[in-house]
Amino acid sequence: MGRTLTLEVSDEAYDELVLIAVRKSQAPELVASEILNGLLPDPLLKLMGTIDSPLSDIAERHDEYIGEGIYSDHVR
């Protein structure tokens, strides 16, 4: 559940929101909400470094590890 927030923005900022909204077929308010939510830190980052793992190359090979996990789930 969210909360309603009323903001006053410059004409230029609103015009830009409208342009983006038209391209995405969305309301300017929804575009503004998506932008604001995108600025918030990812709550999963709080978990970073809290789990011990023998893997030391997850940042470099994350796509490979994800692919292996998906493959092993479907092969069973």
VOPAGU-2260 file (C-alpha; in pm, 1 decimal, decimal comma):
REM VOPAGU-2260
SITE   aa  ch    i         X         Y         Z
SITE  MET   A    0       0,0       0,0       0,0
SITE  GLY   A    1     126,0     344,3     -80,8
SITE  ARG   A    2      59,4     696,4      31,3
SITE  THR   A    3     -58,1     996,1    -163,3
SITE  LEU   A    4     192,5    1279,1    -200,9
SITE  THR   A    5     115,4    1614,4    -358,2
SITE  LEU   A    6     414,4    1785,0    -520,6
SITE  GLU   A    7     461,6    2115,3    -693,3
SITE  VAL   A    8     704,6    2090,1    -983,2
SITE  SER   A    9     827,5    2338,6   -1238,5
SITE  ASP   A   10     649,5    2368,5   -1570,9
SITE  GLU   A   11     958,0    2220,7   -1738,1
SITE  ALA   A   12     958,4    1916,0   -1508,9
SITE  TYR   A   13     586,7    1859,4   -1562,9
SITE  ASP   A   14     621,5    1893,9   -1939,6
SITE  GLU   A   15     898,2    1632,3   -1934,4
SITE  LEU   A   16     681,7    1398,9   -1723,6
SITE  VAL   A   17     398,6    1439,4   -1974,4
SITE  LEU   A   18     629,9    1358,2   -2266,3
SITE  ILE   A   19     753,9    1044,3   -2092,3
SITE  ALA   A   20     399,6     950,4   -1993,7
SITE  VAL   A   21     274,4     982,9   -2352,8
SITE  ARG   A   22     558,2     760,6   -2479,5
SITE  LYS   A   23     477,2     499,5   -2213,5
SITE  SER   A   24      97,8     540,0   -2242,1
SITE  GLN   A   25      82,2     615,2   -1870,8
SITE  ALA   A   26     -36,4     899,9   -1652,9
SITE  PRO   A   27     226,9    1158,7   -1552,9
SITE  GLU   A   28     157,8    1074,9   -1189,0
SITE  LEU   A   29     250,8     711,4   -1246,9
SITE  VAL   A   30     572,3     812,9   -1424,1
SITE  ALA   A   31     663,0    1043,0   -1134,3
SITE  SER   A   32     592,9     762,9    -886,3
SITE  GLU   A   33     812,6     518,7   -1082,2
SITE  ILE   A   34    1094,3     774,0   -1093,6
SITE  LEU   A   35    1074,4     844,7    -719,4
SITE  ASN   A   36    1056,3     475,1    -631,5
SITE  GLY   A   37    1360,2     411,5    -852,0
SITE  LEU   A   38    1562,5     655,8    -642,6
SITE  LEU   A   39    1509,9     455,8    -324,4
SITE  PRO   A   40    1779,8     210,8    -219,3
SITE  ASP   A   41    1713,1    -154,6    -288,6
SITE  PRO   A   42    1611,6    -322,1      41,1
SITE  LEU   A   43    1805,6    -633,7     -62,4
SITE  LEU   A   44    2129,7    -434,6     -40,0
SITE  LYS   A   45    2093,6    -453,8     337,9
SITE  LEU   A   46    2164,9    -827,2     307,9
SITE  MET   A   47    2488,0    -774,6     115,9
SITE  GLY   A   48    2777,5    -936,1     296,1
SITE  THR   A   49    2561,4   -1116,2     551,8
SITE  ILE   A   50    2575,6   -1460,5     388,4
SITE  ASP   A   51    2886,2   -1676,4     376,2
SITE  SER   A   52    2948,1   -1841,2      40,2
SITE  PRO   A   53    3236,3   -2034,4    -111,4
SITE  LEU   A   54    3177,3   -1840,4    -434,8
SITE  SER   A   55    3396,9   -1535,9    -477,2
SITE  ASP   A   56    3310,3   -1444,9    -836,0
SITE  ILE   A   57    2935,3   -1390,2    -816,7
SITE  ALA   A   58    2957,5   -1033,1    -947,1
SITE  GLU   A   59    3142,5   -1145,3   -1259,6
SITE  ARG   A   60    2952,0   -1470,3   -1325,8
SITE  HIS   A   61    2604,2   -1399,3   -1187,2
SITE  ASP   A   62    2434,6   -1464,6   -1523,3
SITE  GLU   A   63    2603,3   -1803,5   -1545,6
SITE  TYR   A   64    2499,6   -1898,7   -1191,4
SITE  ILE   A   65    2140,6   -1788,1   -1254,0
SITE  GLY   A   66    2134,1   -1988,5   -1577,3
SITE  GLU   A   67    2266,4   -2297,8   -1400,0
SITE  GLY   A   68    1998,4   -2262,7   -1134,0
SITE  ILE   A   69    1718,5   -2226,7   -1389,2
SITE  TYR   A   70    1852,9   -2519,9   -1592,6
SITE  SER   A   71    1876,8   -2746,6   -1287,4
SITE  ASP   A   72    1519,5   -2656,6   -1186,6
SITE  HIS   A   73    1385,3   -2759,3   -1528,6
SITE  VAL   A   74    1593,9   -3075,3   -1571,7
SITE  ARG   A   75    1456,7   -3243,5   -1258,7
